[in-house]
Amino acid sequence: MAVLLFKLNGVPDDEAEDIRALLTANDIVYYETSAGNWGISVAGIWLPNKEQLTQASRLIDDYEQLRYQQARAEYEQRRADGRQRTLLDMIKESPLRFLTYLGVIAAILYFSIKPFMALGS
């Protein structure tokens, strides 16, 4: 019986390609399913039999750990170099967008709370 190895919903294309290459390089037989026309199915990489599940899971776990370490090192390097964007940088780049979002949030909060405030008076 087939077993789901790796969900592809929300996974970046480069990561999915790396997983496919990893499985192919280690002679692990797999197949993929898509999310379907409406995007409600499970897009994933499946193993047709459970015999290779332990090996494939270990390979993917090692790959994910390596990917995490690389992303963390890149983040730390950008932060050390002063190139990491902060919230203040984003507000300075687009103050109108920030004010628009702030206004929408305030409106949603106002209309969410207003009925309850009317009950108290």
MMTF fields as JSON, N, C-alpha, C and O atoms, coordinates in Angstrom:
{
  "mmtfVersion": "1.0.0",
  "mmtfProducer": "UNKNOWN",
  "numBonds": 483,
  "numAtoms": 484,
  "numGroups": 121,
  "numChains": 1,
  "numModels": 1,
  "chainsPerModel": [1],
  "groupsPerChain": [121],
  "chainIdList": ["A"],
  "bondAtomList": [4, 2, 8, 6, 12, 10, 16, 14, 20, 18, 24, 22, 28, 26, 32, 30, 36, 34, 40, 38, 44, 42, 48, 46, 52, 50, 56, 54, 60, 58, 64, 62, 68, 66, 72, 70, 76, 74, 80, 78, 84, 82, 88, 86, 92, 90, 96, 94, 100, 98, 104, 102, 108, 106, 112, 110, 116, 114, 120, 118, 124, 122, 128, 126, 132, 130, 136, 134, 140, 138, 144, 142, 148, 146, 152, 150, 156, 154, 160, 158, 164, 162, 168, 166, 172, 170, 176, 174, 180, 178, 184, 182, 188, 186, 192, 190, 196, 194, 200, 198, 204, 202, 208, 206, 212, 210, 216, 214, 220, 218, 224, 222, 228, 226, 232, 230, 236, 234, 240, 238, 244, 242, 248, 246, 252, 250, 256, 254, 260, 258, 264, 262, 268, 266, 272, 270, 276, 274, 280, 278, 284, 282, 288, 286, 292, 290, 296, 294, 300, 298, 304, 302, 308, 306, 312, 310, 316, 314, 320, 318, 324, 322, 328, 326, 332, 330, 336, 334, 340, 338, 344, 342, 348, 346, 352, 350, 356, 354, 360, 358, 364, 362, 368, 366, 372, 370, 376, 374, 380, 378, 384, 382, 388, 386, 392, 390, 396, 394, 400, 398, 404, 402, 408, 406, 412, 410, 416, 414, 420, 418, 424, 422, 428, 426, 432, 430, 436, 434, 440, 438, 444, 442, 448, 446, 452, 450, 456, 454, 460, 458, 464, 462, 468, 466, 472, 470, 476, 474, 480, 478],
  "bondOrderList": [1, 1, 1, 1, 1, 1, 1, 1, 1, 1, 1, 1, 1, 1, 1, 1, 1, 1, 1, 1, 1, 1, 1, 1, 1, 1, 1, 1, 1, 1, 1, 1, 1, 1, 1, 1, 1, 1, 1, 1, 1, 1, 1, 1, 1, 1, 1, 1, 1, 1, 1, 1, 1, 1, 1, 1, 1, 1, 1, 1, 1, 1, 1, 1, 1, 1, 1, 1, 1, 1, 1, 1, 1, 1, 1, 1, 1, 1, 1, 1, 1, 1, 1, 1, 1, 1, 1, 1, 1, 1, 1, 1, 1, 1, 1, 1, 1, 1, 1, 1, 1, 1, 1, 1, 1, 1, 1, 1, 1, 1, 1, 1, 1, 1, 1, 1, 1, 1, 1, 1],
  "groupList": [{"groupName": "MET", "atomNameList": ["N", "CA", "C", "O"], "elementList": ["N", "C", "C", "O"], "formalChargeList": [0, 0, 0, 0], "bondAtomList": [1, 0, 2, 1, 3, 2], "bondOrderList": [1, 1, 2], "singleLetterCode": "M", "chemCompType": "L-PEPTIDE LINKING"}, {"groupName": "ALA", "atomNameList": ["N", "CA", "C", "O"], "elementList": ["N", "C", "C", "O"], "formalChargeList": [0, 0, 0, 0], "bondAtomList": [1, 0, 2, 1, 3, 2], "bondOrderList": [1, 1, 2], "singleLetterCode": "A", "chemCompType": "L-PEPTIDE LINKING"}, {"groupName": "VAL", "atomNameList": ["N", "CA", "C", "O"], "elementList": ["N", "C", "C", "O"], "formalChargeList": [0, 0, 0, 0], "bondAtomList": [1, 0, 2, 1, 3, 2], "bondOrderList": [1, 1, 2], "singleLetterCode": "V", "chemCompType": "L-PEPTIDE LINKING"}, {"groupName": "LEU", "atomNameList": ["N", "CA", "C", "O"], "elementList": ["N", "C", "C", "O"], "formalChargeList": [0, 0, 0, 0], "bondAtomList": [1, 0, 2, 1, 3, 2], "bondOrderList": [1, 1, 2], "singleLetterCode": "L", "chemCompType": "L-PEPTIDE LINKING"}, {"groupName": "PHE", "atomNameList": ["N", "CA", "C", "O"], "elementList": ["N", "C", "C", "O"], "formalChargeList": [0, 0, 0, 0], "bondAtomList": [1, 0, 2, 1, 3, 2], "bondOrderList": [1, 1, 2], "singleLetterCode": "F", "chemCompType": "L-PEPTIDE LINKING"}, {"groupName": "LYS", "atomNameList": ["N", "CA", "C", "O"], "elementList": ["N", "C", "C", "O"], "formalChargeList": [0, 0, 0, 0], "bondAtomList": [1, 0, 2, 1, 3, 2], "bondOrderList": [1, 1, 2], "singleLetterCode": "K", "chemCompType": "L-PEPTIDE LINKING"}, {"groupName": "ASN", "atomNameList": ["N", "CA", "C", "O"], "elementList": ["N", "C", "C", "O"], "formalChargeList": [0, 0, 0, 0], "bondAtomList": [1, 0, 2, 1, 3, 2], "bondOrderList": [1, 1, 2], "singleLetterCode": "N", "chemCompType": "L-PEPTIDE LINKING"}, {"groupName": "GLY", "atomNameList": ["N", "CA", "C", "O"], "elementList": ["N", "C", "C", "O"], "formalChargeList": [0, 0, 0, 0], "bondAtomList": [1, 0, 2, 1, 3, 2], "bondOrderList": [1, 1, 2], "singleLetterCode": "G", "chemCompType": "PEPTIDE LINKING"}, {"groupName": "PRO", "atomNameList": ["N", "CA", "C", "O"], "elementList": ["N", "C", "C", "O"], "formalChargeList": [0, 0, 0, 0], "bondAtomList": [1, 0, 2, 1, 3, 2], "bondOrderList": [1, 1, 2], "singleLetterCode": "P", "chemCompType": "L-PEPTIDE LINKING"}, {"groupName": "ASP", "atomNameList": ["N", "CA", "C", "O"], "elementList": ["N", "C", "C", "O"], "formalChargeList": [0, 0, 0, 0], "bondAtomList": [1, 0, 2, 1, 3, 2], "bondOrderList": [1, 1, 2], "singleLetterCode": "D", "chemCompType": "L-PEPTIDE LINKING"}, {"groupName": "GLU", "atomNameList": ["N", "CA", "C", "O"], "elementList": ["N", "C", "C", "O"], "formalChargeList": [0, 0, 0, 0], "bondAtomList": [1, 0, 2, 1, 3, 2], "bondOrderList": [1, 1, 2], "singleLetterCode": "E", "chemCompType": "L-PEPTIDE LINKING"}, {"groupName": "ILE", "atomNameList": ["N", "CA", "C", "O"], "elementList": ["N", "C", "C", "O"], "formalChargeList": [0, 0, 0, 0], "bondAtomList": [1, 0, 2, 1, 3, 2], "bondOrderList": [1, 1, 2], "singleLetterCode": "I", "chemCompType": "L-PEPTIDE LINKING"}, {"groupName": "ARG", "atomNameList": ["N", "CA", "C", "O"], "elementList": ["N", "C", "C", "O"], "formalChargeList": [0, 0, 0, 0], "bondAtomList": [1, 0, 2, 1, 3, 2], "bondOrderList": [1, 1, 2], "singleLetterCode": "R", "chemCompType": "L-PEPTIDE LINKING"}, {"groupName": "THR", "atomNameList": ["N", "CA", "C", "O"], "elementList": ["N", "C", "C", "O"], "formalChargeList": [0, 0, 0, 0], "bondAtomList": [1, 0, 2, 1, 3, 2], "bondOrderList": [1, 1, 2], "singleLetterCode": "T", "chemCompType": "L-PEPTIDE LINKING"}, {"groupName": "TYR", "atomNameList": ["N", "CA", "C", "O"], "elementList": ["N", "C", "C", "O"], "formalChargeList": [0, 0, 0, 0], "bondAtomList": [1, 0, 2, 1, 3, 2], "bondOrderList": [1, 1, 2], "singleLetterCode": "Y", "chemCompType": "L-PEPTIDE LINKING"}, {"groupName": "SER", "atomNameList": ["N", "CA", "C", "O"], "elementList": ["N", "C", "C", "O"], "formalChargeList": [0, 0, 0, 0], "bondAtomList": [1, 0, 2, 1, 3, 2], "bondOrderList": [1, 1, 2], "singleLetterCode": "S", "chemCompType": "L-PEPTIDE LINKING"}, {"groupName": "TRP", "atomNameList": ["N", "CA", "C", "O"], "elementList": ["N", "C", "C", "O"], "formalChargeList": [0, 0, 0, 0], "bondAtomList": [1, 0, 2, 1, 3, 2], "bondOrderList": [1, 1, 2], "singleLetterCode": "W", "chemCompType": "L-PEPTIDE LINKING"}, {"groupName": "GLN", "atomNameList": ["N", "CA", "C", "O"], "elementList": ["N", "C", "C", "O"], "formalChargeList": [0, 0, 0, 0], "bondAtomList": [1, 0, 2, 1, 3, 2], "bondOrderList": [1, 1, 2], "singleLetterCode": "Q", "chemCompType": "L-PEPTIDE LINKING"}],
  "groupTypeList": [0, 1, 2, 3, 3, 4, 5, 3, 6, 7, 2, 8, 9, 9, 10, 1, 10, 9, 11, 12, 1, 3, 3, 13, 1, 6, 9, 11, 2, 14, 14, 10, 13, 15, 1, 7, 6, 16, 7, 11, 15, 2, 1, 7, 11, 16, 3, 8, 6, 5, 10, 17, 3, 13, 17, 1, 15, 12, 3, 11, 9, 9, 14, 10, 17, 3, 12, 14, 17, 17, 1, 12, 1, 10, 14, 10, 17, 12, 12, 1, 9, 7, 12, 17, 12, 13, 3, 3, 9, 0, 11, 5, 10, 15, 8, 3, 12, 4, 3, 13, 14, 3, 7, 2, 11, 1, 1, 11, 3, 14, 4, 15, 11, 5, 8, 4, 0, 1, 3, 7, 15],
  "groupIdList": [1, 2, 3, 4, 5, 6, 7, 8, 9, 10, 11, 12, 13, 14, 15, 16, 17, 18, 19, 20, 21, 22, 23, 24, 25, 26, 27, 28, 29, 30, 31, 32, 33, 34, 35, 36, 37, 38, 39, 40, 41, 42, 43, 44, 45, 46, 47, 48, 49, 50, 51, 52, 53, 54, 55, 56, 57, 58, 59, 60, 61, 62, 63, 64, 65, 66, 67, 68, 69, 70, 71, 72, 73, 74, 75, 76, 77, 78, 79, 80, 81, 82, 83, 84, 85, 86, 87, 88, 89, 90, 91, 92, 93, 94, 95, 96, 97, 98, 99, 100, 101, 102, 103, 104, 105, 106, 107, 108, 109, 110, 111, 112, 113, 114, 115, 116, 117, 118, 119, 120, 121],
  "secStructList": [7, 7, 3, 3, 3, 3, 3, 7, 6, 6, 7, 7, 2, 2, 2, 2, 2, 2, 2, 2, 2, 2, 2, 2, 2, 6, 6, 7, 7, 7, 3, 3, 3, 7, 7, 6, 6, 6, 6, 7, 1, 7, 7, 3, 3, 3, 3, 1, 1, 4, 4, 4, 2, 2, 2, 2, 2, 2, 2, 2, 2, 2, 2, 2, 2, 2, 2, 2, 2, 2, 2, 2, 2, 2, 2, 2, 2, 2, 2, 2, 2, 6, 7, 1, 7, 7, 2, 2, 2, 2, 2, 2, 2, 7, 2, 2, 2, 2, 2, 2, 2, 2, 2, 2, 2, 2, 2, 2, 2, 2, 2, 2, 2, 2, 2, 2, 2, 2, 2, 2, 7],
  "xCoordList": [0.834, 0.0, 0.886, 1.916, 0.481, 1.262, 1.23, 0.268, 2.322, 2.43, 2.925, 3.826, 2.308, 2.692, 4.032, 4.194, 4.98, 6.317, 6.508, 7.081, 6.024, 6.331, 5.204, 4.906, 4.578, 3.526, 4.151, 5.116, 3.604, 4.143, 3.326, 3.688, 2.244, 1.43, 2.244, 2.677, 2.456, 3.173, 4.68, 5.367, 5.213, 6.658, 7.238, 6.691, 8.333, 8.958, 9.424, 9.766, 9.428, 9.807, 11.217, 11.46, 12.156, 13.533, 13.656, 14.439, 12.889, 12.917, 12.314, 12.846, 11.211, 10.585, 11.534, 11.64, 12.221, 13.194, 14.334, 14.782, 14.805, 15.874, 15.434, 16.201, 14.211, 13.69, 13.595, 13.989, 13.076, 12.985, 14.368, 14.557, 15.335, 16.698, 17.313, 18.003, 17.066, 17.589, 17.048, 17.795, 15.758, 15.142, 15.638, 15.925, 15.736, 16.203, 17.649, 17.992, 18.501, 19.915, 20.107, 21.101, 19.171, 19.271, 18.404, 18.133, 17.968, 17.183, 15.927, 15.579, 15.263, 14.008, 12.873, 12.779, 12.026, 10.899, 9.795, 9.417, 9.281, 8.229, 7.344, 7.685, 6.21, 5.352, 4.734, 4.727, 4.211, 3.661, 2.185, 1.692, 1.499, 0.12, 0.055, 0.808, -0.84, -0.991, -2.15, -2.88, -2.298, -3.384, -4.707, -5.742, -4.692, -5.922, -6.265, -5.591, -7.316, -7.73, -8.15, -7.935, -8.735, -9.229, -8.267, -8.516, -7.185, -6.183, -6.595, -6.072, -7.528, -8.003, -7.496, -7.703, -6.833, -6.281, -4.891, -4.341, -4.338, -3.003, -1.976, -1.897, -1.189, -0.055, 1.071, 1.425, 1.632, 2.659, 3.497, 3.209, 4.535, 5.396, 5.077, 5.112, 4.767, 4.322, 5.3, 5.942, 5.404, 6.166, 5.175, 4.215, 5.385, 4.438, 4.463, 3.477, 5.589, 5.64, 6.387, 7.145, 6.165, 6.709, 8.158, 8.764, 8.723, 10.074, 11.116, 12.079, 10.937, 11.92, 11.564, 12.251, 10.521, 10.048, 11.091, 11.322, 11.716, 12.694, 13.877, 14.309, 14.401, 15.541, 15.167, 15.921, 14.016, 13.587, 13.326, 13.691, 12.711, 12.439, 13.733, 13.848, 14.701, 15.993, 16.691, 17.253, 16.656, 17.269, 16.615, 17.302, 15.298, 14.578, 14.826, 14.986, 14.863, 15.153, 16.54, 16.713, 17.526, 18.885, 18.912, 19.556, 18.21, 18.151, 17.494, 17.993, 16.385, 15.675, 16.554, 16.548, 17.297, 18.196, 19.287, 19.599, 19.866, 20.89, 20.32, 20.966, 19.126, 18.478, 18.215, 18.417, 17.77, 17.54, 18.835, 18.865, 19.903, 21.184, 21.688, 22.227, 21.516, 21.947, 21.124, 21.678, 19.81, 18.947, 19.267, 19.282, 19.519, 19.851, 21.185, 21.327, 22.162, 23.47, 23.346, 23.984, 22.53, 22.31, 21.652, 22.037, 20.674, 20.001, 20.986, 21.024, 21.766, 22.734, 23.765, 24.188, 24.169, 25.134, 24.527, 25.181, 23.271, 22.594, 22.426, 22.587, 22.105, 21.941, 23.262, 23.299, 24.337, 25.656, 26.119, 26.784, 25.763, 26.151, 25.226, 25.501, 24.128, 23.174, 22.261, 21.679, 22.132, 21.283, 19.92, 19.081, 19.682, 18.404, 17.345, 17.523, 16.245, 15.171, 14.449, 14.184, 14.142, 13.394, 12.016, 11.741, 11.164, 9.837, 9.951, 9.211, 10.864, 11.055, 11.493, 11.061, 12.346, 12.763, 11.561, 11.43, 10.692, 9.517, 8.555, 7.951, 8.405, 7.533, 8.113, 7.373, 9.429, 10.075, 9.958, 9.821, 10.012, 9.925, 8.536, 8.393, 7.518, 6.147, 5.244, 4.465, 5.335, 4.528, 3.029, 2.217, 2.658, 1.241, 0.624, -0.495, 1.341, 0.859, 0.69, -0.306, 1.67, 1.597, 0.372, -0.356, 0.142, -1.011, -2.327, -3.301, -2.355, -3.565, -3.857, -4.991, -2.843, -3.029, -3.469, -4.348, -2.858, -3.208, -4.667, -5.383, -5.101, -6.495, -7.467, -8.514, -7.131, -7.999, -8.092, -9.176, -6.975, -6.974, -7.831, -8.607, -7.695, -8.491, -9.979, -10.8, -10.333, -11.745, -12.313, -13.428, -11.555, -12.01, -12.196, -13.197, -11.249, -11.384, -12.59, -13.337, -12.778, -13.9, -15.23, -16.079, -15.41, -16.682, -16.861, -17.987, -15.772, -15.861, -16.25, -16.978, -15.77, -15.987, -17.242, -17.853, -17.626, -18.717, -20.021, -20.643, -20.462, -21.712, -21.65, -22.659, -20.491, -20.354, -20.32, -20.764, -19.798, -19.767, -21.164, -21.482, -22.006, -23.375, -24.197, -25.149, -23.827, -24.543, -24.319, -25.19, -23.181, -22.828, -23.46, -23.481, -23.974, -24.527, -26.024, -26.619],
  "yCoordList": [-1.174, 0.0, 1.247, 1.285, 2.254, 3.485, 4.273, 4.214, 5.019, 5.819, 7.215, 7.365, 8.236, 9.627, 9.905, 9.703, 10.366, 10.658, 12.138, 12.51, 12.996, 14.422, 15.223, 15.036, 16.108, 16.965, 18.113, 18.724, 18.411, 19.465, 20.75, 21.733, 20.764, 21.98, 23.058, 22.871, 24.187, 25.304, 25.159, 25.985, 24.137, 23.918, 24.68, 24.597, 25.422, 26.126, 25.142, 23.996, 25.609, 24.744, 24.198, 23.037, 25.016, 24.542, 23.419, 22.487, 23.511, 22.455, 21.165, 20.081, 21.279, 20.09, 19.432, 18.207, 20.241, 19.691, 18.985, 17.925, 19.568, 18.941, 17.601, 16.638, 17.539, 16.282, 15.22, 14.072, 15.608, 14.653, 14.131, 12.93, 15.05, 14.653, 13.746, 12.782, 14.051, 13.235, 11.807, 10.84, 11.696, 10.362, 9.6, 8.406, 10.285, 9.638, 9.186, 8.082, 10.015, 9.68, 8.476, 7.76, 8.25, 7.119, 5.936, 5.046, 5.931, 4.824, 4.505, 3.341, 5.54, 5.355, 5.6, 6.662, 4.603, 4.691, 5.518, 5.273, 6.5, 7.377, 7.83, 7.679, 8.383, 9.064, 10.27, 10.383, 11.175, 12.429, 12.547, 12.017, 13.254, 13.636, 15.158, 15.792, 15.729, 17.181, 17.576, 16.728, 18.869, 19.367, 19.368, 19.695, 19.012, 18.96, 20.319, 21.317, 20.335, 21.574, 22.657, 23.841, 22.278, 23.253, 23.464, 24.303, 22.719, 22.885, 22.376, 22.837, 21.429, 20.945, 19.552, 19.077, 18.892, 17.566, 17.696, 18.795, 16.59, 16.588, 16.43, 15.389, 17.489, 17.388, 16.78, 17.289, 15.7, 15.055, 14.075, 13.745, 13.618, 12.566, 11.317, 11.32, 10.258, 9.011, 7.897, 7.899, 6.962, 5.744, 4.622, 4.458, 3.846, 2.763, 1.636, 0.915, 1.479, 0.457, 1.01, 1.973, 0.395, 0.908, 0.5, 0.982, -0.371, -0.868, 0.245, 0.187, 1.247, 2.318, 3.548, 4.566, 3.463, 4.61, 5.108, 6.313, 4.212, 4.612, 5.315, 6.368, 4.74, 5.328, 6.694, 7.657, 6.779, 8.027, 9.102, 10.262, 8.732, 9.696, 10.229, 11.422, 9.352, 9.769, 10.735, 11.741, 10.433, 11.317, 12.697, 13.718, 12.718, 13.998, 14.763, 15.984, 14.074, 14.743, 15.387, 16.521, 14.654, 15.199, 16.406, 17.411, 16.308, 17.419, 18.644, 19.76, 18.443, 19.557, 20.225, 21.449, 19.435, 19.991, 20.822, 21.916, 20.323, 21.057, 22.344, 23.39, 22.273, 23.458, 24.506, 25.699, 24.064, 24.977, 25.663, 26.877, 24.886, 25.458, 26.48, 27.52, 26.19, 27.133, 28.416, 29.511, 28.29, 29.473, 30.3, 31.529, 29.639, 30.35, 31.082, 32.214, 30.431, 31.062, 32.276, 33.301, 32.169, 33.309, 34.467, 35.623, 34.159, 35.185, 35.875, 37.102, 35.092, 35.658, 36.521, 37.555, 36.101, 36.879, 38.208, 39.248, 38.176, 39.42, 40.342, 41.557, 39.765, 40.571, 41.197, 42.363, 40.43, 40.937, 42.031, 42.984, 41.888, 42.886, 44.091, 45.073, 44.027, 45.127, 45.162, 46.201, 44.029, 43.961, 43.327, 43.278, 42.847, 42.219, 43.297, 44.217, 43.178, 44.17, 44.031, 42.927, 45.168, 45.19, 45.79, 46.276, 45.752, 46.342, 47.833, 48.359, 48.505, 49.938, 50.221, 51.202, 49.356, 49.509, 49.388, 50.164, 48.426, 48.225, 49.405, 49.798, 49.977, 51.143, 52.33, 53.071, 52.524, 53.628, 53.468, 54.46, 52.231, 51.982, 52.27, 52.757, 51.978, 52.131, 52.607, 51.819, 53.88, 54.367, 54.378, 54.188, 54.598, 54.604, 53.215, 53.088, 52.201, 50.827, 50.529, 49.935, 50.947, 50.721, 51.408, 50.804, 52.665, 53.401, 52.785, 52.751, 52.301, 51.639, 50.375, 50.16, 49.546, 48.335, 48.666, 48.007, 49.684, 50.094, 50.552, 50.233, 51.295, 51.746, 50.589, 50.574, 49.623, 48.448, 47.657, 47.219, 47.477, 46.764, 47.508, 46.889, 48.828, 49.632, 49.526, 49.429, 49.544, 49.434, 48.069, 47.979, 47.026, 45.674, 45.568, 45.022, 46.078, 46.05, 46.864, 46.43, 48.035, 48.89, 48.177, 48.128, 47.624, 46.972, 45.647, 45.179, 45.05, 43.798, 44.078, 43.295, 45.184, 45.5, 46.354, 46.269, 47.164, 48.105, 47.459, 48.022, 46.32, 45.737, 45.397, 45.492, 45.006, 44.65, 45.888, 45.845, 46.988, 48.239, 48.815, 49.455, 48.597, 49.076, 48.345, 48.901, 47.107, 46.333, 46.901, 46.791, 47.492, 47.988, 49.332, 49.724, 50.047, 51.383, 51.401, 52.451],
  "zCoordList": [0.0, 0.0, 0.0, 0.673, -0.752, -0.873, 0.431, 1.197, 0.656, 1.865, 1.475, 0.649, 2.093, 1.835, 2.503, 3.707, 1.714, 2.226, 2.506, 3.53, 1.59, 1.683, 1.044, -0.136, 1.806, 1.261, 0.489, 0.949, -0.686, -1.538, -1.481, -2.128, -0.728, -0.619, 0.076, 1.212, -0.594, -0.012, -0.002, 0.599, -0.647, -0.68, -1.871, -2.971, -1.677, -2.801, -3.881, -3.59, -5.121, -6.243, -6.109, -6.439, -5.631, -5.518, -4.486, -4.668, -3.419, -2.406, -2.946, -2.708, -3.668, -4.26, -5.261, -5.303, -6.064, -7.026, -6.309, -6.745, -5.214, -4.436, -3.86, -3.862, -3.372, -2.81, -3.909, -3.706, -5.057, -6.179, -6.567, -6.754, -6.685, -7.065, -6.006, -6.337, -4.742, -3.648, -3.711, -3.566, -3.927, -3.999, -5.226, -5.145, -6.351, -7.576, -7.432, -7.855, -6.846, -6.67, -5.757, -5.876, -4.855, -3.925, -4.339, -3.534, -5.6, -6.17, -5.37, -5.176, -4.917, -4.196, -5.184, -5.799, -5.32, -6.247, -5.599, -4.454, -6.339, -5.825, -6.964, -8.137, -6.603, -7.572, -6.893, -5.667, -7.722, -7.196, -7.511, -8.507, -6.64, -6.91, -6.852, -6.113, -7.626, -7.631, -6.725, -6.213, -6.544, -5.707, -6.456, -5.875, -7.719, -8.512, -9.094, -8.834, -9.878, -10.547, -9.564, -9.823, -8.462, -7.49, -6.327, -5.462, -6.3, -5.256, -3.891, -2.876, -3.846, -2.546, -2.202, -1.086, -3.148, -2.883, -2.272, -2.189, -1.855, -1.267, -2.38, -3.033, -2.584, -3.488, -2.683, -1.619, -3.18, -2.378, -3.148, -4.299, -2.496, -3.014, -2.211, -0.981, -2.93, -2.319, -2.643, -3.693, -1.739, -1.976, -2.249, -1.497, -3.31, -3.606, -2.58, -2.427, -1.872, -0.827, 0.377, 0.265, 1.52, 2.779, 3.037, 3.993, 2.213, 2.473, 2.473, 3.237, 1.636, 1.526, 2.374, 2.299, 3.16, 3.933, 4.935, 5.031, 5.669, 6.678, 6.031, 6.501, 4.96, 4.265, 3.679, 3.821, 3.029, 2.412, 3.465, 3.271, 4.554, 5.63, 6.222, 6.5, 6.414, 6.959, 5.998, 6.43, 4.703, 3.709, 3.713, 3.669, 3.764, 3.757, 5.045, 5.014, 6.175, 7.442, 7.422, 7.871, 6.898, 6.794, 5.868, 6.169, 4.736, 3.783, 4.421, 4.277, 5.121, 5.757, 6.825, 6.954, 7.577, 8.587, 7.925, 8.395, 6.847, 6.111, 5.521, 5.577, 4.963, 4.389, 5.471, 5.246, 6.629, 7.751, 8.163, 8.367, 8.285, 8.703, 7.683, 8.062, 6.397, 5.363, 5.416, 5.321, 5.567, 5.63, 6.866, 6.806, 7.972, 9.205, 9.07, 9.531, 8.436, 8.238, 7.318, 7.558, 6.269, 5.368, 6.119, 5.944, 6.942, 7.738, 8.675, 8.753, 9.371, 10.313, 9.579, 10.096, 8.383, 7.606, 7.167, 7.25, 6.698, 6.307, 7.501, 7.386, 8.636, 9.847, 10.283, 10.676, 10.214, 10.596, 9.636, 10.044, 8.361, 7.356, 7.338, 6.649, 8.093, 8.116, 6.903, 6.592, 6.212, 5.021, 5.295, 4.395, 6.496, 6.826, 7.021, 7.819, 6.29, 6.397, 7.727, 8.2, 8.313, 9.561, 9.297, 8.199, 10.299, 10.167, 9.866, 9.035, 10.532, 10.31, 8.86, 8.255, 8.319, 6.917, 5.981, 5.035, 6.242, 5.391, 5.494, 4.496, 6.694, 6.864, 6.114, 5.466, 6.191, 5.479, 3.963, 3.246, 3.47, 2.032, 1.496, 0.375, 2.279, 1.796, 2.929, 3.465, 3.302, 4.422, 4.121, 5.026, 2.866, 2.517, 2.701, 3.199, 2.304, 2.496, 3.982, 4.396, 4.78, 6.222, 6.819, 7.607, 6.448, 6.973, 6.508, 7.261, 5.268, 4.762, 5.572, 6.002, 5.779, 6.572, 7.991, 8.546, 8.57, 9.922, 9.982, 10.932, 8.97, 8.905, 8.767, 9.415, 7.931, 7.755, 9.057, 9.443, 9.722, 11.005, 12.025, 12.752, 12.082, 13.026, 12.712, 13.624, 11.424, 11.034, 11.422, 11.936, 11.178, 11.538, 13.047, 13.51, 13.807, 15.268, 15.728, 16.604, 15.143, 15.525, 15.288, 16.179, 14.085, 13.774, 14.513, 14.681, 14.948, 15.725, 17.173, 17.782, 17.724, 19.134, 19.367, 20.433, 18.394, 18.56, 19.065, 19.966, 18.537, 19.06, 20.551, 21.25, 21.031, 22.443, 23.327, 24.474, 22.801, 23.565, 23.687, 24.689, 22.68, 22.72, 23.779, 24.326, 24.064, 25.078, 26.477, 27.339, 26.698, 28.031, 28.357, 29.523, 27.369, 27.669, 27.734, 27.976]
}
